[in-house]
Amino acid sequence: DEAIEEYKKVVSLDPNFTGAFYSLGVAYASKGMRNEAILYYKATLKLKPDYPEAHFNLGVIYLGQGLVEEARNEFEAALRIDPSLDQARLFLEYAGRRRQ
């Protein structure tokens, strides 16, 4: 709660600070507030489309919501940006199995 408020202050002072948007996504996701997390991960990606962790985290949320194709798209995007992101590869494989 305190962290969320602090990050919101940072965003209001610097609406181009990608790290604050990403951190808000992480904070909301950790509280199980998926819709809010999605909004902030998308805001992160609007500012910095090549942010692999934001793509990955968005994919994890989508997968948890049963949105397998959307999740796969995000994991693939993360891997295009950072092919060494092993977590994204594992989740992409898992999403592929869920689709079958």
N, C-alpha and C positions, 0 to 999 in steps of 0.2 A: 504494500500500500504506500509506504513512504517512498520507496524507489520509483513507483509509478508516478507519484506526484512530482518527484524531482525531475524525472525524464520529461514529463509534460512541460515543466517550466523551461527546460533546455530547448525543447521543440518550439515553444512559443518565442523564445529569444532568437533561435537560429533554425528556421524551418527547412534549412538545407543540410542539417546535421544528420546524416544517414545513420550513424551509430546510435543516436538517441531513438530514432524510429525502430531500429532493429531491437534495441534493448527493451523498448516498450512491448514489442511483439513477444519477446522471450518472457518478460515479466507476466504478461497476460496469459500466455500459454501455460506457464508454471502454476497459475492459479486455476487452470481449467476453463478460462474465459476465451474459448476458441474464436468466437466471432470477432472479438476485439483484437486478438492476436493476428487473425487474418488481415484485418484492416491495416495494422501497423506493418506487417510483412509486405503487404502490397504497396504501402507508402514507401517503404525502404526500396523496393524494386523499381518504383517509379523514379526515384532519385538516382538509384544505382542498379541498373538492370543486370549487371554482372556480379552480383553479390551471391555467391554459391550457397552460403549458409542460410540465407533468407529463402532461397528456392527450396532447399532441403527441408527446413522447418515448416514451410508452407505445405510441402508434400506430405510430411508426417501428419499434419492436421487433416488434410484432405483424406488421407488413407484412413485415419480414425473415424472420419465421417462417412466412410464407404464410397467416397468419390475417387475410385481407383484410377480412372483415366486422367483426371486432373492431377492426382498424386504422381502418376508416371511422368506426366509432362514436366512437373517441377523437378523430379529426381533427374530426368534426362537433361534438363536445363542446367542443373547444378553440376552434372558430370561434364557437360560441354565446356563449362567455365573452368572447372577444376577436376580433371580426370583422376586425380589421386584421392578424391573424396570417397573413401571406401564405404562409409555409412550409406551414402546415396546409392552406391552400387548394390549393396545388400538389400536396401529397402525397395529398390527397383525390381530386383529378383523376386522379393516377397510379393510385391504388388502384381507382378506377372503371374504368380501362382494363384493369387486371389481372383484374378480375372478369369481364370480357366474354369 
